[in-house]
Amino acid sequence: MKELFPFKEAEQYVNLLQENITRMASNSANCKNWLVGIIGGALAIVFASDATTCQICMMLTVLKVFTVLLFLLDCFYLGLERRFKDAEKLFIKKCKENNESDVKILLMSFSKSLVIDEKSPDGCKIQFKKVGLQIKDTFCAMFSLSTTPFYIVIYFVLCELGKL
């Protein structure tokens, strides 16, 4: 039986991609955890003290800004995670096709880039320096079910607290 990975470096590369995917998912979850902790702590301090209405409104505004910033950071990590997953899928596809020369080219080019291009002869382009691709992936992640509902609910709860 022939192995999926034609040589040891290929298996190590897939393991490296898996570690990066796991790290990006963990960072995304940490954004949500930090937001809940910051909001909970800030609201506990403000409502436990004799804060004026102006101070409460100021704190809620700061918390809304934190919510937006952590939402953007969470989307950035989700966009990176998706790019790593695409890179892994293409790499495994090439390994299954038993095209050893393509696998070696992918190993070399993926170390410089995470841009996937099926039409390119080696499967990718060296365009890591183009920030626009990461911005596009981050923007796409803004409409994900794993980010948007969570942050929208928190933002609107903060808005409703300001009306009290």
Secondary structure, 3 states (H helix, E strand, C coil): CCCCCCCHHHHHHHHHHHHHHHHHHHHHHHHHHHHHHHHHHHHHHHHHCCCCHHHHHHHHHHHHHHHHHHHHHHHHHHHHHHHHHHHHHHHHHHHHCCCHHHHHHHHHHHCCCCEECCCCCCCEECCCCCHHHHHHHHHHHCCCCCCHHHHHHHHHHHHHHHHC
